[in-house]
Each structure stands twice: as C-alpha cells, then as structure tokens.
Amino acid sequence: MLRRGLGNLVGAASRGYGAQAVAAREKQLQEFALLNENCILVDTDDRAIGPASKKDSHRVDVNGHVKLHRAFSVFLFNSHGDMLLQRRSKHKITFPDTYTNACCSHPLYDIPAEREEANAIGVRRAAQRRLNHELGIPTSQAQPEDFHYLTRIQYQSAGDGVWGEHEIDYILILQKDVDLKPNPSEISEVRYVTRENLESEIKSLEAPLTPWFNLILKHRLKKWWDNLQNLRQFEDHHQIHRF
C-alpha cells in the first residue's frame, strides 16, 4: 500500500514541468510519509509500546514534549576512513536544510521484520532500506550484517517548536566503499570529510547541524572515528546513554 501510494504521487508529479513541479512532488512525498508511515513508540528502557504515525511521533505538544520513539543513526566511512556528511533537503518536514551524518531515520512498525529486536536486526534492516532510499546505495552493498551496532543514546529537541525529535537512537557504523545516488527529496548535498579536516569542515558549513549529530560529534564521534578498526571496545548494548 505504501509503495503504491508513493508511486502514484511520483507519477502525478512527473507530468508537471520545471522546478515548481519538482518542489511540489518532493513536498508531497514528505507529507505522504509523515501521514502513512508509523514509528515504533518506546518507553525509556526502549521497550516497544505501540505505533504512532511519523506526524504524531514528531509533533511538539503544548508542553514542548515529543513522543519517545525508536530511531537509528548511520555513520558511513569509506575505505580511506573518510566520513560521509549529508545536507538534508529543504523539503524535509523535520530539521530541513541541516547537515548531519549519512542517514538518520526510523524502523517502521508497518514492517514486521523491522520490529524484531534480537541483535538490533530490525534496526539494521531499516538502515539498509533507508540507505537505499536516501542515498541510492544498492542493498547488496549495505547488508544488515555489515552494520556495526555500537550503542544507544536518548535525546530530545523541540526543533522549531512545531516539529521536533525525542528518540532512542541506535548508533550504527558502516565502513565500506559504496555507490551513491542521492534522492533529491531527501538530500541536497553529500560530501566526504577527513578526520584531519573535521573541525575546519564543520566551521565552513553553510547550514546548522542536526541536534543529534551535534551531540554525537561533541560527546562520542571523534573517539569512534579514531578507532574504526577497534570499535568493539565501545560496544554497549545494555546502557542507554543520555546527554
């Protein structure tokens, strides 16, 4: 049903012409996902408690709170150890036109295989799906077993006061050389950054960082990056880290 609905939207928009039609299509795609895809709500111990639409999962309530839900962040490094940054499309509903790590998204309640929790397999399947959707990475180049699941963090941001985030975020590391074909409804720019030039690259960016990427950059990323060949020492699948 989701795939057919998205296809109809793309087909209708493709009959238009010019930048205005493209922008309208991309907005439609984002709004469709917001209403028709369901996140996995969790308690503070990451126990699933049911579904909620992406809209309901990201809407800031009158008290400034956002429903807690399960998410993941993929940090993608190539064989040289360079890290991929993406700039979120200006058509994104949450945190548009911001820089962040390679992929940040959610396992869906609608997909039973993504609700499976053992060894974070559901989350890793969702990561494979979203890398393909957002960055055009062939699924054969990013198999679930390729992702190194490190740990979980919990954070909250009220965003613009209308749309925000409150997530238990699974940290996944992927080091592979992959083919990229970014989806313009999701991403407006990609770039690889070297470890040596990280600080200068961040300072030169023309848009802000997403709140989750900013937190991870401040608290954890540099240690992980400096130890890509020895990440097992940072594995913690029991504690949920809160910044």
N, C-alpha and C positions, 0 to 999 in steps of 0.2 A: 504493500500500500504506500509506504513512504517513497519507495523508488519510483513508482508510477506517478505519484503526485509531483515529485521533483521533475520528472521528465516532462510532464505537461507544462510546468512553469517554464522550463528551458525552451521548449518548442514554441510556446506562445511568444516569449520574448525575442527569440531568434528571428521572428518575422518582422521585427522592427529594425530600424537602422540608426546608426550613429551612437555617439557617446550617451545620449539621453536614454536610449533604449537599453544599452548595456547596463547603465546605472540602475534603471528600473528593474531589470532582470535580477541583478545582484541583490537588490533590496528585497525582492520577492523571495529569493532563495533563503536569505537570512530569516525573514519573518515566518516562512513555512517551517523551518527547523525549530524556531522558537515555540511555535504552537503545537507541532506534531511529534516532536521527539521528547522522550521522557528520561530525565536523570534519575539516579538512584539516591534517594534520601537516606541519610545515615545518622546515628547518634554519635556522641563524642568519642565512643570506643570503636567507631567505624562499623557498627552493626547495621545492616540494611533494615529500613523500616517501611519502605514502600516507594512508589513512583511519584514524580511531580514533573509537569512539563518544564521545558527549559525556561519558559517565561516565568512560571511560578517559582522556579529554583533560583532565579537571578533578580527578581523584583525586590527592591528595598522597601520594607514595610514602614509604617508611620513611626516606629521606634528606631529606625535605622538599621534593622536586622535583616539578614538574608538567610533563607533555609540552608542548613548544612547538607551538602551532597558530596558524592564521590567524584574524584577527578584524577587526572594524571598530567604530568609534565615530562616531555621527552627532551633530553639534551643529546643532540646529534653531533658527533665528531667524525671527521674523515680520517683516513689512514695516517695523515700527517699530524693529527692532533688538533686541527683547527675546528672551531665550533660554529655551527650554523645559527645565525640570527634571522628572524623574520620580522617584517613590519606588517602588522595586522591591517587588513583593508579598512578604509574609511566607512565601508558599508556594514561592518560588524556592529551588532547591537551593543555588546559589552566591550568596553575598552577599545573603541575604534582608533585607528591610526596611532598605534603604540608599538614599540619594539619589544620583542620577547624571544624566548627560546624556541627551538624548532617547531614544537607542537604542544598545545595546551588544550585539552578537551575532556570529554567525559565518556565512561562506559554507559551504554544505554540500557534502561530497564526493558525496552522493547525487544532487545536481542538477548534471548536466554543465555547464550554462550558467554556474553559479556557480564552476566551476573554471577558466574562461577568464581569462587574466591580462592580456592586452593592455589598456593604459589602465585597469587595475583594473575592467574591465567586469563580471567575475564578482562582485566585492565590491559594486559599485554595484547590481547586480541583487538581491543578497542583502539589501542595505539597503532597497530598495523592498519586498521581501517582508516583512521584519521590521517596518518601519514600519506596514504594513497589519495585520500580526498583533498587534503590541503596542499600537499607538496608534489603530488603526482608520482610518488615513489612506488614503483611496482611492488606488489605484495610479495613477490618472490625475493625481493631484496631486503625485506624487513619482516621476517617471520617472528611469531610470538617468542620463540626461544632465543632470538637474537637480542632481546631487550634485557638489560641487567637491572633488575629491581633492587634499588638500594634501601629506601625507607619511605616514610610518610610524614608530611607536615600538615598542620592545620593553620589556616589564616583566614582573615576576613577583611574585606574592603567594601566600603559603601559606594565606591566608584563616583558616579556623577550625581548620586542621591536618588536616582531612579533605577538604574541597573548596577548591580554590584556582584560580589563573589563571597562565598563562605564555603570553603572546601576542605576536605581531607584529600590531600594531593599526593598521589603515588609518584615517586621520582624514578624515572626510567632512563638509563644511559644506553645509547646505541652508538657504537663506533664501527662505521662501515663507509665505504665509498658507494654512493647511490646516485641514481639518475633523478634529476629534479625537473618537474614541470608544474610550477606553482599555479594554483587555482585563483584567478583574479577576484572571485567573490570572497575569498578568504584572506589572501595575501597580496600586498602591493610591492614587496621587495624582499629579496633574500641576499644574504652575504655571509661569507665565512670570515671568522675573526681568529687571529692567532693569539696564543696565550700572552705573548710578549706585548702585543699591542692592545690588550683588552681595555685598559684604563683610557687610553687616548681615543679608541674607537667609541667607547661609551660616551665620552665627553663631546665627541663630534656629531652624535646622532641628532637628527632634526626633529625628533618627536620624543616624548617621555617613554619610560619603561613601564611595563605592566607591574602591578603591585607584587604579584607572586615572583616574577623574575627578579625584581629589585631586592626582595627579601632573601631569595636563594643566593643571589650574587653577593650580597653583604655577609651572609652567615655560613655558606657551605661551598659554593661553586668552585672557588679557587683551589680548595683542598682536593676536591674530586678531580678537577682538571689536572692538577699536578701529579695525580696518582692513577691515571687511566689504566695502567697495566696492573694495578694492585687495588682495585676497588672493593674487594671482598672485605677489607678491614673496616669499611664504612657501612656495611650492611647492618640494618637494624629493622627487623620485621615485627618487632614487638611494641616498641615505644612509638607514639605519635608525637613528633616534635612540634612545639608551639612557639612561635616567635612573637 
